[in-house]
Amino acid sequence: MNLGFFTMPIHPLEKDWRQSLREDREAFMLADELGFTEAYVGEHTTDQAENITSGISFLCWIANDIKRMRLGTGTINMPNTHPAAVASQIAMLDHMLDGRFNFGISPGGLLSDAEVFGNLDADRNAMFREAIDLVLKIWESEPPYDLAGQFWQLSTARTMMTEIGQGLIARPLQKPHPPIIVTAVSPYSQSVSEAAARGWEVISANFLLPKWVATHWTMYVGGCARGGRQPNSANWRVAKSIFVADDLKQAEAYALGPQSPYRTYYKSLLAKLLKGGRGNQFKENATIPDSAVTLDGVLDDLVIWGTPDKVADELAAFRHTIGDFGTLLYAGKDWADPALARRSMVLLKEKVLPKL
């Protein structure tokens, strides 16, 4: 099993933005030093707590300090950006990383982002499909492109001067393009099936009950069959909220206590998802009312915490429930205690992973 890192960091509202950005950067650097194989960062424009506003900018910031890991967007929220901007910026980032880039994409899940970009009432799934289709078409086409869809049109026909390079959109280093990865956040996610059918890969998010994570493999297998390829569990990435400490009581306090960054994280997510009518991933079945979903229950269900032996046993049980997968993505949280946060990543890599 490979070990990776995935963060859509939710920080305390009062925390200095400069500090949270520095600590997020340090988490990526530590993951690289420890031998994590890949790491992803999320982005949102309108969230004071989840405050990395551009995954591309963040990855550019840390690119020169990451020596071994592949880096990825987690995700580019495709309806919120013009496809030409996505295509050119991703192409440059792929070159900056010397081809160590994974292209994570999604329709975007934060409703305030959708509102500010004017697509709250639009079919964002249709926008997502059109946007990625246009990006891929740009990369495989010659200028002036002349591409048009329902939501976007793009051409450089009126201004193109190929002799000086004007009117051309850059292509990525990896051919035909960087690996495309879709993050799945709901039970029986149709996006998993569609991604697999198109030859893309999947990350299962860290805010679904294990029984719902298991449904992603079923959808992935079905999508691979439609796409005419063999499913390979080594390509499946699963994110999980984990905290490891040398002392059991210390682990419990940091993972579940009143000042826990894990509590802060899931309090924010729970509020967003329930308000948006998307709370079923926290429920054993859809008939359970939202009022029955509690923060303590979510923490009990979704956070694995403890000493290395306890965490290894619970991760083995989690894998038994959902099936084999290739990469465990450690879900990043705010560094409420930087020493404990660092130690957790070290213990996971050095003491837990060898037991799995």
N, C-alpha and C positions, 0 to 999 in steps of 0.2 A: 504494500500500500504506500502510495506517495503522500506526502504532507504538503499542503498549500495553505494560503492565507487569503481570507476574503473579509473586507471591511466596508461597511456602510456606517461609519462611526457615529454614534449618538452621544454627544457630550452635554454636560450640564450647561444650562443656558447662561449661567454667570461666568463660565470659564473663559479666560482670555483666549481669543481666537488664535493668536500667535502660538500660544502654548499647545493648544490642541493639535494644530497643524504640525508643530515640531514633534510631538509625541506620536502622531500618526506616521510621520516620516521615519522615526526611530523604530517603530514596529516593523516596517518594511525592511529596513536595514538589518534588524536582528533576524528576521525570517531568512534573509539571504545568507547571513553569516552561519545560521544553523543548518543550512542545506535544504530549506523548503524549496520545492520545485517550481512554484508559481504563486503569484499574488495578484489580487484584484481589488479595485477601489470603486465605490459607488459615487454618485453625484446627484445633487439637488440644488435648484436655484433659490427656492423659497422656504428653506428650513434652517432656523437658527441653531438647532441642536445637531442635525445631520448636515454639517456645514462645509463639506468639500463640494464646492460649486461647479467644478470642472474636473472630471477624472483625467482628461487629456493633460490639462495643465499640471495636475499633481504628479502624474507619471513623468512628464518632462522634467519637473523639478528634481525628482529622485533618480532619474535614469542613469546619471553618471556614477552614482554611488551603488548601484545594484550590479553585481558582477556576474551572477550565475542564474538567478531566477528568471523565468519568463514573467512578464507583467501584462496585466489585462485590465480593460475597462469593465466595471461591474455595476452598472452598465451605461452605455450611451443610450439615452432615452430618445429614440429616433424621431418621434413626432415633433420634438421641440427644437430641432435644428434642421436647416436646409441640407439635403443630401450632398450637394456639392461641397459644403463646408465640412461635413463628416468625411467625405471621401478624401479631400486634400489633407485634412489634419491627421487622419489615421495613417495615410501614406507617409507623411513626414515622421510621425511617431514610430512607425515600423522601421524606418531607416535609422532614426536616432537610437533605437534599441538593437540595431543590427539583426533584425528579424526575430527577436525574442518577445514577440507581442501576440496576445490573444485578443480578439475583437469581440468583447461582450456587448450584447445588444438586448433591448427590450422596448415595449411600448411605453414604459414609465409608469410608476405606481403612485406617485405623490400627486394628489388631486390639486393642491395649490400650484404646483408647477404647471399642470394642464391648464388651469384657469389663467395664469399669468401669460402663458403662450397662446391663449385663445383657442385651445382645442378641448376644453372641458366637456362640451356637448357634442364633440365630433366622434366619429368612429376611429378611436386611436389604434385599434388593432389593424384596421385597413390602412391607416397612415403608416404604421410600423412596417407592414408588408411592402407598401409602395416605396417607402424610404430605403429599405435595404435592397430592394430590387434595383432602384436607381443607382445606389452606390456601386453595386456590383456591375451594372451596365456601364457606368462611367469608366470603371477600371478595365473593362474589356473592349471599350469602344475607342475610336479615334475622334478627335475634334472635327467639327464643332458640336458633336454629340446630338443636338436636336432631340432631346428626350422629353416626353410629356406624360403626365399622369393626371389623376383626379385632383391631387393636392399640390403638386409641384411641376414646374416646367423649367427646363434649363437648356441653354444653347450659348455658344460663343460665335455664332455664324457672322454676326454683324461687325465684330471687332477683332476677329482672329488674324494674327500675323505670325504664321508658323516659322518664318525665317528668323524671327527674334524670340520665339518661344511663347508669344502672347496667345492666350486662349486655350492653353493646354492645362489639364488638371493632372496632378501628380498621381503616380501609381505606387502601391506598396512594394517593399523589397521582396516579401514572400510571394510566391506565385502558385496559383493565380491570385491568392489573397491570403491574409492571415487567417488562422483557424477562427471560425465563427462559433460563439458560445452563447446560448440562451439560458437565462435564469428562470427557473420554474418556481412559482410561489403558491400554487393552488393544487388541491387534490385532482387527480386524473387530468392534469394540465394538457389541453390540446396543443399548446405551443411545443411541448416535448415531442409529440408525434410529428408535427410539422417540421420541427428542426431536424429530427432524425431522418425524415424522408428527403430532406435537402442536403444531407451529408454534414450537418452541423452537430455540435455536441451540447451537453446540458449540465447546468449546475442546479442541484436541488437546494432550495433555500433553507435556512436554519430557523424558520418559524412555522414549520409544519409538524404535526404529530408523526411519529415514525410510521404509522400505518398509512399515512397519506404520502410520505416520501416513497414508500414501496410502490405506490401506483405509478410513479414516474418511470420505473423500469418497464412496467407493462406497456405504457404508452410509447416508450422508446423502442421496444422490440417491434411493436406494430408499425411505427414509422419507418424503421429500418427495412421491414418487409416491403412496404410500399415503395421505398427508394431503391430496392434491389441490392441491399448490402447486409452483411452479417453484423448483428449487434455484438459489441464487445464491452463487457463491464469495466474493462480497464479505462475506457474513455468517460465513464460516468464520474462526475464530481459531486460530492455531497458536503454541504456546509453544516457545521455543528457548533453550538455554543458550549465551550468547555473551559473549565478552570481547574488547574492542577497546583497543589501546594504540598509542601513537606508535612504540614500539620493538618489533620482533619478538621479541627474546630476552626482554624484560620481559613481553610478552604470554604467551609460552610458560611462563615460570616461574610467573606468577600463575594461569594456567589449569590447569596440569598438575603443578606442582612439589609437593614433599612437604608444604608448608604451604598449599597452594592451597585457598581456600574452595570451589572446584569439586570438588576431591578429597574434602573433608569432606562436601559435599552428597551426592555419589553414593556414597560409602562408606556413609552412613547409609541411603540409599534402597535400595541393593543388598542390604544386610543384611535390611531389613524385607521386601522383596519376595521374595527367595529363601526366607526363613524361612516366609513365608506361601504358598509355592507359586505365586507370581505372577511368575516371572522370565522368561517367554517374550518379553516386550517387548524384552529385551536380546539375544535370540537370532535368528539368521538363520532357524532353523527349530526346531520343538518337539523334535526328536530330539537336539539338543545337550544334554548333561548340564549341570546347574547348576554342577558343578565346573569346567567349561570357561569359565564366565563370570568374567572378571577385571575388577578395578577399572580397570586401565590400558586394557583393551579398551573398557570402557564410556565412559571419558573420550575415547578416540580416536573412538568412534562418535558421541557425542552432544554434544560441546562444539565449537563453532566459535570459534576464537580467532585473533588476529593483528592486523596493521595494518589500517587501513580498506580498502585495496584487496584484501587477502587475504580479509577477512571478507565483503566485498561479493561477491567471486567465489564463495565457498563458499555464501553464502546464495542466490545465483542458481542454483547447482547443486542446492541443497536444494529450491528452489521448482520446478525442472525435474523433480525426482524425484517430488514429491508432487502437483504441480499448483498452479494459481493459488489464492490465498487472500486474504482481505481485510485481516486484522490480524496483524502479527507481534508476539507478546507476549514481551518481554525478560524472561527468568526471573531473578528476584532471588536473590542469594546474600548470605552474610555479608560485611560490609565489613571484611575483614581489613586492607586498606589503604584508608581512606576516600578519599584523593585519587585512587588508581587506579580505585576503584569508580565514583566520580563521573565521572572522565574517560572511562571506558568508555561510560557512558550518553550523554555529550555527543558523543563521536565517532560513536556509532551514529546518533544523530539528525542530526548536522550533516555527517558525511562519508560514512557508509555508505548511509543511506536514499536520498539523492538519486541514487545509482548503480543502485538497483534498479527 
